[in-house]
């Protein structure tokens, strides 16, 4: 099940988001054939990406999170749009280690130039890194509790809670956000046992008694296609593509997000320029 719930609490001083992304995480694991620890890291990054995508306003809005770990740690990237169509991949380290490097976030709301923020990775924990990102790059006090649990190839649960202070929030809002975040122990266990709605009832029943806004269902959906790849290849020019075919027998393009290979032979290239 995939769900994203958003609402305002504490007299509209705190934005509350609760996500359940178990099916999203399972799809990502199946597409990429990941080991549990790598699958867990990607699932948590996809959950963060779904949250950020849910905050976009424009119909053309999009967001991407890129993580480049230090030393022998992993490299990962997730992307999403305003419709919560998510995609992602992780490579480098099968253990899913992400510490010691940097995280870059690009948000394009379709109105102005895209916003780009970055921060150093301070641990292998995705929640800690995201809190650090919001503090350093966006200067927005944010509490992040993201988690995922795998049993072999099966995603038992994935999801999270994000509490973000809005401009003008007073001390009571700061205290409430800290208390609520501290009360959440193992969010993956809570999602497994209760689901997203159960998490809302357990931790935020008194704050959401006036209801909450149901946004949508995040879904794993890559935006690549043979037509898009063809258009990109055409920009390379006919001569270069024909040289590649002479050397390699075909032009091959691999999409990391959906793990799909596209191959173009001599006849395909001729059609591109006919």
C-alpha angles and dihedrals in degrees: 000000000000122000138158120195123185131183143144122251138178095047090316093302096116129051110216123198125179120187136190111191105161096127091044090054092047092052091050092050092049094048094051100030092228131184113244098261094047090044090052093052092048092046091054092047090049089052090053090047091051089053092051091045089053089058094057118110108191124078086232094047120135138170135195133191118199123187123192111184123207128250108350096345123121136273119223139173134186130182135186143169137217090275089059093245099159134193135167150152140202128203141156101059121045087199092066094235112165106165127117099038139072140279122213124193123194119190121187114184092176094244108085138357112317116268114237123195132173141181140174117264108247100186145353089263112102093204093055092047093050093049089050090049094053091047097047104032106029100022091224117137103235135171114208127191109174125161145163133188127200130190102198107300094347123091105221093186144338133180144093154207125250122190114188125182115229124220112286095022111160131219093273090059092048090051093047093050091050093047094048093048091048091051092058109087115167105006092183089058091048092051091048093050102034111015122222095298091050090052089053091051093045099049107017108029095122093044096049100042089119091059136256137249118257108213112182146285117283110226134188106246127153117209096211122113139166089254092056092046090050091054091051093048091051090062089063092065132242097267095056093047092049090051090054091051091051091052101038106019093240143021108255125195123183123201108212093196098060098018091237126150121213120196127192122192131195092276091051092053091049090054090051092061100033 
